[in-house]
Amino acid sequence: MLHIAFIAHDRKKEEMVNFVTAYEHVFKNFQLYSTGTTGLRIMENTSLQIHRFMSGPLGGDQQIGALVAENTMDFIIFLRDPLMAQPHEPDIIALLRLCDVQGIPVATNIATAELLVKALERGDFAWRELVHKYKPESLQPE
Ligand SMILES: O=C(CO)COP(=O)(O)O
């Protein structure tokens, strides 16, 4: 089972909710995670079950980053606000850096998210199942 995380800054939350609603039939087949408020908004508007971490400014990006560090997260949709400074900018940069360390597909805008969800639907993420299969026992996701 692949692990997918949703994160959206405040002015991007509506876009995220609309996007996840449109692809609910795809996302319902995966293990879903989010930062606190993003997940709440999505769950209020869909029937998806999402494991919510802390809100971003309180450490949610770092909690998701921990799963990226152990190569458990398979796909992240992170709708950043490119026009507003965030108090937890270092956490955001750290999360994206770890995605590059592990080579995790991460969409930071809706156009990329759309293309990657099409790929997900087609089964193009199957290589991630192999990553999990050959990971050391100690890093196997639950
Ligand atoms: O700030 C965020 C990501 O950096 C998102 O956090 P929330 O989903 O809790 O608003």
The ligand as a Tripos MOL2 file, in Angstrom:
@<TRIPOS>MOLECULE
LIG
   10     9     1     0     0
SMALL
NO_CHARGES

@<TRIPOS>ATOM
      1 O1          1.7620   24.9420    7.1560 O.2       1 LIG1
      2 C1          1.5610   23.9410    6.5320 C.2       1 LIG1
      3 C2          2.6210   23.3370    5.7330 C.3       1 LIG1
      4 O2          3.8440   24.0160    5.7660 O.3       1 LIG1
      5 C3          0.2380   23.2820    6.5320 C.3       1 LIG1
      6 O3         -0.2400   23.0710    7.8320 O.3       1 LIG1
      7 P1         -1.7840   22.9300    8.0960 P.3       1 LIG1
      8 O4         -2.3010   21.8570    7.1900 O.co2     1 LIG1
      9 O5         -1.9400   22.5270    9.5280 O.co2     1 LIG1
     10 O6         -2.3990   24.2610    7.8020 O.co2     1 LIG1
@<TRIPOS>BOND
     1     1     2 2
     2     2     3 1
     3     2     5 1
     4     3     4 1
     5     5     6 1
     6     6     7 1
     7     7     8 2
     8     7     9 1
     9     7    10 1
@<TRIPOS>SUBSTRUCTURE
     1 LIG1         1 GROUP 0 **** ****
